[in-house]
């Protein structure tokens, strides 16, 4: 069984909702020592700073089961939220900030170079994603997987969409974070590559342009990790509900395993143009689960429930084999009943609570018990 690990990025919003100040360093200081995982053992992941002072990132260790992964996710959220509260802040699982905030950079040599190179893109950037790492056995398998999962990634964005507001304004998107991420030149889908050598040539050619600073700025929808023997799937927003993070992780693992089997059996990857995958990502970002999505492989509009159903059908044999099918079915049914994070944020505001109530809901649900 392939292991799976998750990186979750979180916002730090001043509890007074009227100030923007550096908080990440203080939250990380207060988060030490470790509080331990749900089973009483310390997690082996990490809580680290990110690009801006108003965010932190929790990284889990690799897990064999989605249940144990979810336990560690809960532990990191609880620990980070407790430290944020002591620092006078709320920890929010939201892809963007519902309220206006001035993004404050973390000053490292690399981040300062990014600011000089990319200007307002770097200055305005304050988003939170969920990145899923799934183990692979070789570089050859990794690229075989990447070639075969690319058209199936936009539905993951629709499920996780959790960023409807930008600087206090309703964007009309379910995932505006993904649109902000798309400003970076290294972001988005890539063509079928066929081999590790072709992947490496592409990455090196992008760096050789002088546009990207290094391989870390290759922000493909999915990429071969430069530091771990994994494929890293980068399209989801950070999920409001930790159980939805577990759902996304289960789907990502099944996607990688399904694609790896196709690669091993010599099944050719679908030659879906990257432009159509980009269009599918736009629909997923615009509507989430509340409008038509593009069906993978055919790129034709269909109701979101049908497209998500097609994804699950594609993965069903692996989901059943590893014992994740019941979890996936239950969580997807729940999402179509109560909505994803974007829907829930808008519901709170529409019911008259305003953006302050949205912040309160996010802070509560980020650490709600599964």
Secondary structure as the mmCIF struct_conf table of DSSP 4:
data_model
#
loop_
_struct_conf.conf_type_id
_struct_conf.id
_struct_conf.beg_label_comp_id
_struct_conf.beg_label_asym_id
_struct_conf.beg_label_seq_id
_struct_conf.end_label_comp_id
_struct_conf.end_label_asym_id
_struct_conf.end_label_seq_id
STRN STRN1 UNK A 4 UNK A 14
TURN_TY1_P TURN_TY1_P1 UNK A 15 UNK A 16
BEND BEND1 UNK A 17 UNK A 18
HELX_RH_AL_P HELX_RH_AL_P1 UNK A 24 UNK A 30
TURN_TY1_P TURN_TY1_P2 UNK A 31 UNK A 31
HELX_LH_PP_P HELX_LH_PP_P1 UNK A 32 UNK A 32
BEND BEND2 UNK A 33 UNK A 33
HELX_LH_PP_P HELX_LH_PP_P2 UNK A 34 UNK A 34
TURN_TY1_P TURN_TY1_P3 UNK A 38 UNK A 39
BEND BEND3 UNK A 40 UNK A 41
HELX_LH_PP_P HELX_LH_PP_P3 UNK A 42 UNK A 43
BEND BEND4 UNK A 44 UNK A 45
STRN STRN2 UNK A 46 UNK A 49
BEND BEND5 UNK A 51 UNK A 51
STRN STRN3 UNK A 52 UNK A 52
TURN_TY1_P TURN_TY1_P4 UNK A 53 UNK A 54
STRN STRN4 UNK A 55 UNK A 59
HELX_LH_PP_P HELX_LH_PP_P4 UNK A 60 UNK A 62
STRN STRN5 UNK A 63 UNK A 63
BEND BEND6 UNK A 64 UNK A 65
HELX_RH_AL_P HELX_RH_AL_P2 UNK A 66 UNK A 86
TURN_TY1_P TURN_TY1_P5 UNK A 87 UNK A 88
STRN STRN6 UNK A 89 UNK A 92
BEND BEND7 UNK A 95 UNK A 96
BEND BEND8 UNK A 98 UNK A 99
STRN STRN7 UNK A 105 UNK A 105
HELX_RH_AL_P HELX_RH_AL_P3 UNK A 109 UNK A 118
TURN_TY1_P TURN_TY1_P6 UNK A 119 UNK A 119
HELX_RH_AL_P HELX_RH_AL_P4 UNK A 120 UNK A 124
STRN STRN8 UNK A 129 UNK A 129
STRN STRN9 UNK A 130 UNK A 135
BEND BEND9 UNK A 137 UNK A 137
HELX_RH_AL_P HELX_RH_AL_P5 UNK A 139 UNK A 149
HELX_RH_3T_P HELX_RH_3T_P1 UNK A 150 UNK A 152
BEND BEND10 UNK A 153 UNK A 153
HELX_RH_AL_P HELX_RH_AL_P6 UNK A 154 UNK A 160
STRN STRN10 UNK A 163 UNK A 163
STRN STRN11 UNK A 165 UNK A 166
TURN_TY1_P TURN_TY1_P7 UNK A 167 UNK A 168
STRN STRN12 UNK A 169 UNK A 170
BEND BEND11 UNK A 172 UNK A 172
BEND BEND12 UNK A 174 UNK A 174
STRN STRN13 UNK A 175 UNK A 175
HELX_RH_AL_P HELX_RH_AL_P7 UNK A 176 UNK A 181
TURN_TY1_P TURN_TY1_P8 UNK A 182 UNK A 183
BEND BEND13 UNK A 184 UNK A 184
TURN_TY1_P TURN_TY1_P9 UNK A 185 UNK A 186
STRN STRN14 UNK A 188 UNK A 188
BEND BEND14 UNK A 195 UNK A 195
HELX_RH_AL_P HELX_RH_AL_P8 UNK A 196 UNK A 208
TURN_TY1_P TURN_TY1_P10 UNK A 209 UNK A 210
BEND BEND15 UNK A 211 UNK A 214
HELX_RH_3T_P HELX_RH_3T_P2 UNK A 215 UNK A 217
STRN STRN15 UNK A 220 UNK A 220
BEND BEND16 UNK A 221 UNK A 221
STRN STRN16 UNK A 222 UNK A 224
BEND BEND17 UNK A 226 UNK A 229
STRN STRN17 UNK A 230 UNK A 233
HELX_LH_PP_P HELX_LH_PP_P5 UNK A 236 UNK A 236
STRN STRN18 UNK A 237 UNK A 237
HELX_LH_PP_P HELX_LH_PP_P6 UNK A 238 UNK A 239
BEND BEND18 UNK A 240 UNK A 241
HELX_RH_AL_P HELX_RH_AL_P9 UNK A 242 UNK A 264
TURN_TY1_P TURN_TY1_P11 UNK A 265 UNK A 266
HELX_LH_PP_P HELX_LH_PP_P7 UNK A 267 UNK A 270
HELX_RH_AL_P HELX_RH_AL_P10 UNK A 274 UNK A 287
TURN_TY1_P TURN_TY1_P12 UNK A 288 UNK A 289
BEND BEND19 UNK A 290 UNK A 291
STRN STRN19 UNK A 292 UNK A 294
HELX_LH_PP_P HELX_LH_PP_P8 UNK A 295 UNK A 295
TURN_TY1_P TURN_TY1_P13 UNK A 296 UNK A 298
STRN STRN20 UNK A 301 UNK A 303
HELX_RH_AL_P HELX_RH_AL_P11 UNK A 304 UNK A 322
TURN_TY1_P TURN_TY1_P14 UNK A 323 UNK A 323
HELX_RH_AL_P HELX_RH_AL_P12 UNK A 325 UNK A 338
HELX_RH_AL_P HELX_RH_AL_P13 UNK A 341 UNK A 348
HELX_RH_PI_P HELX_RH_PI_P1 UNK A 349 UNK A 353
HELX_RH_AL_P HELX_RH_AL_P14 UNK A 354 UNK A 366
TURN_TY1_P TURN_TY1_P15 UNK A 367 UNK A 367
#
